[in-house]
């Protein structure tokens, strides 16, 4: 896949001048881009109940939204104009979509979310809206017109089933052809309308809200806080208002809360587990006829291995995180595990250390990684 992904900019310049600052239109970001999925394959994905899909259309000025899965009959009866089919997590199903996502590896994997594809008939779109995260909009086959406005009025249409801006005002307009790409920072209003049957690939990024982060961190601490003792109130006196919570109970609870402590390492470990956890609908496929440890070791040595498309793997220092679980391997395993996390493959390079093989074989049995053997 030939590309000039950032239009001649290197990653450092893009990040310093555009990232979370202003939009960037890149013509021929991926020249001759044919897309990574065709309509029949996309429709098949939209019929599955383990894949998030949505259908958006507008009729008589009113917006409509339906969540999948859809039947093949429903999809076959779609009109010739005015609809958009959205399918999330394309990178979890197609290796070509995962490869597209990894083109953005100059950004932390902890920030990468997924590849969503929008397949639209002429006139199709999801209305003027804004996203709370960064997004690259890569045009596949077909043309789409984009209108973009600065962050500002966020008043939404209360009658719409999705977040449609009521008073959208745009300042820029572009028509994107296959291979063109538009980067938008969070909060920038935009509206895309298909000018002909087209595909648009959205490479989205995770941006957890501070509220979500705080709530999830408190849940993380819940299993790590253990105090001795319990509430006691010797010398308790008769109550004039029995329904009133005693002052002494409040004071004791406040004292217990003040004893809760955490360190930077706790925060890093929380983020590793939280950001590597798969989404709720993700299901891993275990090998039907799993290899024995000896056969697995031989295949790793001669053919290498790769992470499953659904696996999320991160690391921080000596801690490695895979699908929401933390492992702390011995130091001599850090380098190969970091390589696996960064490259998502371990090429064949001779025998691997036994402790590493034991760890990897467990992940293999869980469906988290695969050997190069196609018949597992």
C-alpha beads as a LAMMPS data file, in Angstrom:
LAMMPS data file: protein, C-alpha beads

376 atoms
375 bonds

1 atom types
1 bond types

-500.0 500.0 xlo xhi
-500.0 500.0 ylo yhi
-500.0 500.0 zlo zhi

Masses

1 110.0

Atoms # bond

1 1 1 0.000 0.000 0.000
2 1 1 1.840 3.074 -1.279
3 1 1 1.156 6.199 0.754
4 1 1 2.161 9.694 1.728
5 1 1 -0.072 9.510 4.758
6 1 1 0.503 13.020 6.112
7 1 1 0.910 14.781 2.791
8 1 1 4.651 15.222 2.978
9 1 1 4.693 16.181 6.654
10 1 1 6.697 14.062 9.032
11 1 1 4.983 12.847 12.168
12 1 1 6.737 15.369 14.415
13 1 1 5.622 18.339 12.349
14 1 1 2.067 17.046 12.034
15 1 1 1.795 16.570 15.793
16 1 1 3.218 19.997 16.586
17 1 1 1.225 21.964 14.012
18 1 1 -2.086 20.132 13.511
19 1 1 -2.787 17.453 16.133
20 1 1 -5.641 18.721 18.350
21 1 1 -5.152 22.187 16.841
22 1 1 -6.679 22.452 13.382
23 1 1 -7.936 20.325 10.487
24 1 1 -5.693 19.097 7.707
25 1 1 -6.766 18.011 4.226
26 1 1 -4.370 15.548 2.614
27 1 1 -4.797 14.798 -1.066
28 1 1 -3.641 11.341 -2.167
29 1 1 -2.746 10.256 1.348
30 1 1 -2.971 6.703 -0.028
31 1 1 -2.849 6.922 -3.847
32 1 1 -5.120 4.516 -5.743
33 1 1 -6.754 3.434 -2.496
34 1 1 -9.308 0.726 -3.275
35 1 1 -10.580 0.291 0.265
36 1 1 -10.365 -2.803 2.429
37 1 1 -13.910 -4.131 2.134
38 1 1 -16.525 -4.441 -0.597
39 1 1 -20.278 -3.992 -0.212
40 1 1 -21.233 -7.723 -0.092
41 1 1 -18.657 -8.436 2.606
42 1 1 -19.726 -5.352 4.561
43 1 1 -23.383 -6.353 4.378
44 1 1 -22.440 -9.811 5.679
45 1 1 -20.699 -8.207 8.672
46 1 1 -23.777 -6.075 9.356
47 1 1 -25.900 -9.216 9.760
48 1 1 -23.803 -10.451 12.698
49 1 1 -24.895 -9.806 16.283
50 1 1 -21.302 -9.583 17.562
51 1 1 -20.511 -6.582 15.353
52 1 1 -21.790 -3.076 16.016
53 1 1 -23.630 -1.691 13.003
54 1 1 -26.086 1.149 12.415
55 1 1 -28.234 2.396 9.580
56 1 1 -28.945 6.140 9.278
57 1 1 -31.342 7.774 6.859
58 1 1 -33.358 10.940 6.465
59 1 1 -36.936 11.038 5.276
60 1 1 -39.153 14.125 4.933
61 1 1 -36.628 16.173 6.890
62 1 1 -36.540 13.759 9.859
63 1 1 -33.527 11.699 10.838
64 1 1 -33.870 7.973 11.540
65 1 1 -31.491 5.499 13.164
66 1 1 -31.603 1.723 13.449
67 1 1 -29.082 -0.487 15.200
68 1 1 -28.050 -3.821 13.724
69 1 1 -27.832 -6.668 13.209
70 1 1 -29.770 -6.521 9.970
71 1 1 -31.235 -9.279 7.864
72 1 1 -29.961 -9.820 4.341
73 1 1 -33.450 -9.011 3.087
74 1 1 -33.430 -5.622 4.816
75 1 1 -30.085 -4.732 3.298
76 1 1 -31.118 -5.921 -0.164
77 1 1 -34.182 -3.655 -0.046
78 1 1 -32.323 -0.445 0.761
79 1 1 -33.311 2.405 -1.587
80 1 1 -30.960 3.844 -4.178
81 1 1 -30.418 7.125 -2.313
82 1 1 -30.271 8.710 1.122
83 1 1 -28.901 6.082 3.528
84 1 1 -25.650 5.283 5.325
85 1 1 -24.546 1.958 6.800
86 1 1 -21.957 2.232 9.589
87 1 1 -19.921 -0.761 10.769
88 1 1 -17.551 -0.438 13.747
89 1 1 -14.434 -2.426 14.539
90 1 1 -13.552 -3.392 10.986
91 1 1 -9.942 -3.862 12.147
92 1 1 -11.073 -6.655 14.471
93 1 1 -12.336 -8.677 11.511
94 1 1 -10.117 -7.913 8.516
95 1 1 -6.326 -7.969 8.498
96 1 1 -6.273 -5.273 5.802
97 1 1 -8.263 -2.953 8.098
98 1 1 -5.891 -3.708 10.969
99 1 1 -2.948 -2.878 8.699
100 1 1 -4.660 0.417 7.877
101 1 1 -5.019 1.205 11.578
102 1 1 -1.323 0.420 12.167
103 1 1 -0.376 3.057 9.587
104 1 1 -1.019 5.488 12.443
105 1 1 1.506 3.865 14.763
106 1 1 3.296 7.191 15.188
107 1 1 0.543 7.692 17.794
108 1 1 0.327 5.576 20.975
109 1 1 -1.597 2.320 20.657
110 1 1 -3.225 3.324 23.956
111 1 1 -4.983 6.064 21.946
112 1 1 -5.955 4.029 18.871
113 1 1 -9.566 2.918 18.907
114 1 1 -10.831 1.320 15.723
115 1 1 -11.599 1.584 12.030
116 1 1 -15.219 2.327 11.231
117 1 1 -16.490 2.167 7.672
118 1 1 -19.356 4.216 6.333
119 1 1 -20.983 2.927 3.158
120 1 1 -23.427 5.451 1.746
121 1 1 -25.788 5.787 -1.179
122 1 1 -25.902 9.154 -2.993
123 1 1 -27.164 11.793 -0.568
124 1 1 -26.351 9.601 2.426
125 1 1 -24.755 10.991 5.567
126 1 1 -25.175 11.171 9.317
127 1 1 -25.861 14.892 9.516
128 1 1 -23.776 17.767 10.885
129 1 1 -22.132 16.733 14.152
130 1 1 -18.925 16.883 16.155
131 1 1 -16.801 14.173 17.720
132 1 1 -15.165 14.275 21.136
133 1 1 -12.064 12.567 19.774
134 1 1 -9.536 12.974 16.956
135 1 1 -10.464 11.320 13.691
136 1 1 -8.905 10.705 10.282
137 1 1 -11.521 10.405 7.522
138 1 1 -10.024 8.401 4.671
139 1 1 -12.032 8.305 1.481
140 1 1 -12.453 4.942 -0.225
141 1 1 -14.089 4.419 -3.625
142 1 1 -16.611 7.137 -4.496
143 1 1 -16.827 10.844 -3.716
144 1 1 -17.955 12.553 -0.527
145 1 1 -18.379 16.261 0.169
146 1 1 -17.201 17.469 3.557
147 1 1 -18.157 20.739 5.201
148 1 1 -16.227 21.749 8.310
149 1 1 -16.790 24.469 10.906
150 1 1 -14.883 25.642 13.955
151 1 1 -15.860 24.484 17.445
152 1 1 -18.638 26.656 18.764
153 1 1 -22.373 26.313 19.189
154 1 1 -23.133 22.732 20.272
155 1 1 -26.911 23.025 20.390
156 1 1 -28.367 19.683 19.291
157 1 1 -31.596 18.800 17.527
158 1 1 -33.755 17.326 20.335
159 1 1 -35.931 15.431 17.851
160 1 1 -33.061 13.562 16.200
161 1 1 -32.140 10.031 17.356
162 1 1 -28.447 10.884 17.022
163 1 1 -26.411 13.976 17.909
164 1 1 -27.252 16.373 15.070
165 1 1 -26.209 20.029 15.341
166 1 1 -29.113 22.435 14.970
167 1 1 -27.236 25.501 13.727
168 1 1 -24.352 24.125 11.719
169 1 1 -22.210 26.776 10.070
170 1 1 -19.281 25.696 7.947
171 1 1 -16.270 27.670 6.796
172 1 1 -14.560 25.099 4.557
173 1 1 -15.842 22.691 1.944
174 1 1 -13.969 19.932 0.119
175 1 1 -14.850 17.020 -2.108
176 1 1 -12.734 13.955 -1.327
177 1 1 -11.861 11.275 -3.845
178 1 1 -10.481 7.816 -3.182
179 1 1 -7.239 8.079 -1.211
180 1 1 -7.850 11.617 0.080
181 1 1 -7.948 12.071 3.840
182 1 1 -9.225 14.712 6.245
183 1 1 -7.951 15.028 9.806
184 1 1 -10.267 16.670 12.348
185 1 1 -9.399 17.532 15.962
186 1 1 -11.996 16.998 18.704
187 1 1 -14.935 19.375 18.678
188 1 1 -14.767 20.521 15.057
189 1 1 -18.211 20.419 13.469
190 1 1 -18.447 18.504 10.202
191 1 1 -20.920 17.062 7.754
192 1 1 -20.189 14.503 5.064
193 1 1 -22.583 13.783 2.202
194 1 1 -22.059 11.086 -0.409
195 1 1 -22.120 12.479 -3.938
196 1 1 -22.203 8.948 -5.334
197 1 1 -22.077 5.455 -3.821
198 1 1 -19.001 5.617 -1.600
199 1 1 -17.005 4.234 1.298
200 1 1 -15.373 6.347 3.993
201 1 1 -13.027 4.890 6.600
202 1 1 -12.896 6.629 9.983
203 1 1 -9.776 6.003 12.025
204 1 1 -10.873 7.013 15.516
205 1 1 -8.959 7.562 18.736
206 1 1 -9.792 6.849 22.348
207 1 1 -10.238 9.861 24.588
208 1 1 -11.726 8.709 27.918
209 1 1 -13.548 11.428 29.822
210 1 1 -12.103 12.459 33.169
211 1 1 -15.281 11.180 34.786
212 1 1 -14.924 7.730 33.208
213 1 1 -11.262 7.582 34.167
214 1 1 -12.030 8.480 37.780
215 1 1 -14.872 5.964 38.082
216 1 1 -12.857 3.164 36.507
217 1 1 -9.859 3.924 38.708
218 1 1 -12.013 3.738 41.829
219 1 1 -13.315 0.365 40.628
220 1 1 -9.708 -0.733 40.072
221 1 1 -8.814 0.272 43.645
222 1 1 -11.795 -1.536 45.088
223 1 1 -10.066 -4.915 44.779
224 1 1 -6.817 -3.566 46.183
225 1 1 -8.023 -1.851 49.358
226 1 1 -8.075 -3.983 52.507
227 1 1 -8.328 -2.499 56.002
228 1 1 -8.634 -4.251 59.332
229 1 1 -11.276 -3.236 61.841
230 1 1 -14.916 -2.306 61.631
231 1 1 -17.304 0.358 62.789
232 1 1 -17.779 0.574 66.555
233 1 1 -19.671 3.010 68.762
234 1 1 -19.103 2.279 72.431
235 1 1 -20.811 4.786 74.674
236 1 1 -23.728 5.191 72.246
237 1 1 -26.550 7.275 73.719
238 1 1 -30.323 7.091 73.110
239 1 1 -31.275 8.763 69.840
240 1 1 -33.737 11.626 69.638
241 1 1 -33.953 11.174 65.819
242 1 1 -33.292 7.493 65.042
243 1 1 -33.366 8.124 61.262
244 1 1 -30.494 10.619 61.479
245 1 1 -27.041 9.287 60.549
246 1 1 -24.838 9.651 63.648
247 1 1 -22.011 12.158 63.512
248 1 1 -19.606 9.544 64.869
249 1 1 -20.411 7.201 61.969
250 1 1 -19.645 9.967 59.450
251 1 1 -16.366 10.760 61.211
252 1 1 -15.250 7.119 61.240
253 1 1 -16.120 6.638 57.561
254 1 1 -14.212 9.813 56.658
255 1 1 -11.199 8.554 58.595
256 1 1 -11.304 5.248 56.694
257 1 1 -11.546 7.065 53.338
258 1 1 -8.502 9.186 54.221
259 1 1 -6.497 5.988 54.656
260 1 1 -6.927 5.060 50.977
261 1 1 -3.612 5.593 49.211
262 1 1 -2.311 4.978 45.714
263 1 1 0.915 5.573 43.859
264 1 1 1.871 6.477 40.303
265 1 1 2.534 2.805 39.590
266 1 1 -1.049 1.996 40.609
267 1 1 -2.292 4.572 38.102
268 1 1 -0.049 3.184 35.337
269 1 1 -1.229 -0.359 36.027
270 1 1 -4.843 0.756 36.052
271 1 1 -4.399 2.456 32.662
272 1 1 -2.719 -0.620 31.230
273 1 1 -5.548 -2.911 32.271
274 1 1 -8.276 -0.409 31.382
275 1 1 -6.936 0.562 27.951
276 1 1 -6.027 -2.974 26.897
277 1 1 -9.383 -4.464 27.877
278 1 1 -11.381 -5.622 24.834
279 1 1 -14.792 -4.149 24.179
280 1 1 -17.748 -6.096 25.627
281 1 1 -18.839 -7.616 22.313
282 1 1 -15.388 -9.019 21.512
283 1 1 -15.149 -12.818 21.643
284 1 1 -11.897 -14.692 21.095
285 1 1 -11.814 -17.906 19.078
286 1 1 -9.825 -20.625 20.789
287 1 1 -7.919 -23.045 18.532
288 1 1 -10.098 -26.002 17.568
289 1 1 -7.212 -28.490 17.739
290 1 1 -4.624 -26.768 19.913
291 1 1 -0.956 -27.550 19.510
292 1 1 0.928 -29.173 22.331
293 1 1 3.554 -27.003 24.052
294 1 1 6.300 -28.802 22.116
295 1 1 4.597 -28.343 18.736
296 1 1 3.797 -24.717 19.591
297 1 1 7.463 -24.086 20.460
298 1 1 8.576 -25.620 17.151
299 1 1 6.139 -23.474 15.150
300 1 1 7.204 -20.294 16.948
301 1 1 10.824 -21.109 16.161
302 1 1 10.300 -21.843 12.470
303 1 1 7.250 -19.793 11.486
304 1 1 6.782 -17.129 14.116
305 1 1 3.539 -15.887 15.652
306 1 1 1.169 -12.929 15.576
307 1 1 -1.352 -11.363 17.869
308 1 1 -4.984 -12.006 17.081
309 1 1 -6.684 -9.036 15.425
310 1 1 -8.855 -8.571 18.535
311 1 1 -5.947 -8.560 20.997
312 1 1 -4.846 -5.325 22.594
313 1 1 -1.330 -5.389 24.039
314 1 1 0.416 -2.519 25.826
315 1 1 3.329 -2.154 28.194
316 1 1 4.781 0.286 30.684
317 1 1 8.189 -0.426 32.160
318 1 1 8.213 -3.985 33.478
319 1 1 4.439 -4.392 33.279
320 1 1 2.809 -5.887 30.189
321 1 1 -0.935 -5.764 29.600
322 1 1 -2.867 -8.108 27.333
323 1 1 -6.639 -7.888 26.978
324 1 1 -7.086 -6.335 30.404
325 1 1 -4.667 -8.605 32.255
326 1 1 -1.261 -7.644 33.659
327 1 1 1.851 -9.793 33.672
328 1 1 5.231 -8.913 35.134
329 1 1 7.743 -11.149 33.332
330 1 1 11.431 -11.519 34.199
331 1 1 13.701 -8.855 32.731
332 1 1 15.203 -11.046 30.004
333 1 1 11.719 -11.382 28.438
334 1 1 11.001 -7.654 28.252
335 1 1 12.591 -7.125 24.829
336 1 1 10.719 -9.861 22.906
337 1 1 7.430 -8.966 24.600
338 1 1 7.901 -5.271 23.789
339 1 1 8.598 -6.230 20.191
340 1 1 5.442 -8.328 20.084
341 1 1 3.427 -5.424 21.516
342 1 1 4.909 -2.876 19.071
343 1 1 5.015 -4.991 15.920
344 1 1 2.175 -7.401 16.796
345 1 1 4.286 -10.223 15.395
346 1 1 7.309 -12.224 16.482
347 1 1 9.087 -13.454 13.358
348 1 1 10.842 -16.815 13.393
349 1 1 14.245 -16.393 15.005
350 1 1 15.158 -19.702 16.513
351 1 1 14.129 -21.208 19.867
352 1 1 12.424 -18.919 22.362
353 1 1 13.138 -19.039 26.126
354 1 1 11.016 -21.577 27.966
355 1 1 9.418 -19.037 30.355
356 1 1 8.352 -16.982 27.338
357 1 1 6.958 -20.041 25.581
358 1 1 4.884 -20.975 28.638
359 1 1 3.398 -17.479 28.725
360 1 1 2.752 -17.343 24.979
361 1 1 1.255 -20.839 24.879
362 1 1 -1.299 -19.782 27.496
363 1 1 -2.230 -16.777 25.368
364 1 1 -2.429 -19.026 22.315
365 1 1 -4.854 -21.385 24.079
366 1 1 -7.012 -18.375 25.016
367 1 1 -7.149 -17.309 21.353
368 1 1 -5.113 -14.155 21.979
369 1 1 -2.383 -14.989 19.496
370 1 1 -1.807 -17.381 16.625
371 1 1 1.081 -19.218 15.087
372 1 1 1.776 -18.937 11.395
373 1 1 0.290 -22.415 10.983
374 1 1 -2.980 -21.976 9.098
375 1 1 -4.369 -25.311 10.273
376 1 1 -4.570 -24.710 14.016

Bonds

1 1 1 2
2 1 2 3
3 1 3 4
4 1 4 5
5 1 5 6
6 1 6 7
7 1 7 8
8 1 8 9
9 1 9 10
10 1 10 11
11 1 11 12
12 1 12 13
13 1 13 14
14 1 14 15
15 1 15 16
16 1 16 17
17 1 17 18
18 1 18 19
19 1 19 20
20 1 20 21
21 1 21 22
22 1 22 23
23 1 23 24
24 1 24 25
25 1 25 26
26 1 26 27
27 1 27 28
28 1 28 29
29 1 29 30
30 1 30 31
31 1 31 32
32 1 32 33
33 1 33 34
34 1 34 35
35 1 35 36
36 1 36 37
37 1 37 38
38 1 38 39
39 1 39 40
40 1 40 41
41 1 41 42
42 1 42 43
43 1 43 44
44 1 44 45
45 1 45 46
46 1 46 47
47 1 47 48
48 1 48 49
49 1 49 50
50 1 50 51
51 1 51 52
52 1 52 53
53 1 53 54
54 1 54 55
55 1 55 56
56 1 56 57
57 1 57 58
58 1 58 59
59 1 59 60
60 1 60 61
61 1 61 62
62 1 62 63
63 1 63 64
64 1 64 65
65 1 65 66
66 1 66 67
67 1 67 68
68 1 68 69
69 1 69 70
70 1 70 71
71 1 71 72
72 1 72 73
73 1 73 74
74 1 74 75
75 1 75 76
76 1 76 77
77 1 77 78
78 1 78 79
79 1 79 80
80 1 80 81
81 1 81 82
82 1 82 83
83 1 83 84
84 1 84 85
85 1 85 86
86 1 86 87
87 1 87 88
88 1 88 89
89 1 89 90
90 1 90 91
91 1 91 92
92 1 92 93
93 1 93 94
94 1 94 95
95 1 95 96
96 1 96 97
97 1 97 98
98 1 98 99
99 1 99 100
100 1 100 101
101 1 101 102
102 1 102 103
103 1 103 104
104 1 104 105
105 1 105 106
106 1 106 107
107 1 107 108
108 1 108 109
109 1 109 110
110 1 110 111
111 1 111 112
112 1 112 113
113 1 113 114
114 1 114 115
115 1 115 116
116 1 116 117
117 1 117 118
118 1 118 119
119 1 119 120
120 1 120 121
121 1 121 122
122 1 122 123
123 1 123 124
124 1 124 125
125 1 125 126
126 1 126 127
127 1 127 128
128 1 128 129
129 1 129 130
130 1 130 131
131 1 131 132
132 1 132 133
133 1 133 134
134 1 134 135
135 1 135 136
136 1 136 137
137 1 137 138
138 1 138 139
139 1 139 140
140 1 140 141
141 1 141 142
142 1 142 143
143 1 143 144
144 1 144 145
145 1 145 146
146 1 146 147
147 1 147 148
148 1 148 149
149 1 149 150
150 1 150 151
151 1 151 152
152 1 152 153
153 1 153 154
154 1 154 155
155 1 155 156
156 1 156 157
157 1 157 158
158 1 158 159
159 1 159 160
160 1 160 161
161 1 161 162
162 1 162 163
163 1 163 164
164 1 164 165
165 1 165 166
166 1 166 167
167 1 167 168
168 1 168 169
169 1 169 170
170 1 170 171
171 1 171 172
172 1 172 173
173 1 173 174
174 1 174 175
175 1 175 176
176 1 176 177
177 1 177 178
178 1 178 179
179 1 179 180
180 1 180 181
181 1 181 182
182 1 182 183
183 1 183 184
184 1 184 185
185 1 185 186
186 1 186 187
187 1 187 188
188 1 188 189
189 1 189 190
190 1 190 191
191 1 191 192
192 1 192 193
193 1 193 194
194 1 194 195
195 1 195 196
196 1 196 197
197 1 197 198
198 1 198 199
199 1 199 200
200 1 200 201
201 1 201 202
202 1 202 203
203 1 203 204
204 1 204 205
205 1 205 206
206 1 206 207
207 1 207 208
208 1 208 209
209 1 209 210
210 1 210 211
211 1 211 212
212 1 212 213
213 1 213 214
214 1 214 215
215 1 215 216
216 1 216 217
217 1 217 218
218 1 218 219
219 1 219 220
220 1 220 221
221 1 221 222
222 1 222 223
223 1 223 224
224 1 224 225
225 1 225 226
226 1 226 227
227 1 227 228
228 1 228 229
229 1 229 230
230 1 230 231
231 1 231 232
232 1 232 233
233 1 233 234
234 1 234 235
235 1 235 236
236 1 236 237
237 1 237 238
238 1 238 239
239 1 239 240
240 1 240 241
241 1 241 242
242 1 242 243
243 1 243 244
244 1 244 245
245 1 245 246
246 1 246 247
247 1 247 248
248 1 248 249
249 1 249 250
250 1 250 251
251 1 251 252
252 1 252 253
253 1 253 254
254 1 254 255
255 1 255 256
256 1 256 257
257 1 257 258
258 1 258 259
259 1 259 260
260 1 260 261
261 1 261 262
262 1 262 263
263 1 263 264
264 1 264 265
265 1 265 266
266 1 266 267
267 1 267 268
268 1 268 269
269 1 269 270
270 1 270 271
271 1 271 272
272 1 272 273
273 1 273 274
274 1 274 275
275 1 275 276
276 1 276 277
277 1 277 278
278 1 278 279
279 1 279 280
280 1 280 281
281 1 281 282
282 1 282 283
283 1 283 284
284 1 284 285
285 1 285 286
286 1 286 287
287 1 287 288
288 1 288 289
289 1 289 290
290 1 290 291
291 1 291 292
292 1 292 293
293 1 293 294
294 1 294 295
295 1 295 296
296 1 296 297
297 1 297 298
298 1 298 299
299 1 299 300
300 1 300 301
301 1 301 302
302 1 302 303
303 1 303 304
304 1 304 305
305 1 305 306
306 1 306 307
307 1 307 308
308 1 308 309
309 1 309 310
310 1 310 311
311 1 311 312
312 1 312 313
313 1 313 314
314 1 314 315
315 1 315 316
316 1 316 317
317 1 317 318
318 1 318 319
319 1 319 320
320 1 320 321
321 1 321 322
322 1 322 323
323 1 323 324
324 1 324 325
325 1 325 326
326 1 326 327
327 1 327 328
328 1 328 329
329 1 329 330
330 1 330 331
331 1 331 332
332 1 332 333
333 1 333 334
334 1 334 335
335 1 335 336
336 1 336 337
337 1 337 338
338 1 338 339
339 1 339 340
340 1 340 341
341 1 341 342
342 1 342 343
343 1 343 344
344 1 344 345
345 1 345 346
346 1 346 347
347 1 347 348
348 1 348 349
349 1 349 350
350 1 350 351
351 1 351 352
352 1 352 353
353 1 353 354
354 1 354 355
355 1 355 356
356 1 356 357
357 1 357 358
358 1 358 359
359 1 359 360
360 1 360 361
361 1 361 362
362 1 362 363
363 1 363 364
364 1 364 365
365 1 365 366
366 1 366 367
367 1 367 368
368 1 368 369
369 1 369 370
370 1 370 371
371 1 371 372
372 1 372 373
373 1 373 374
374 1 374 375
375 1 375 376
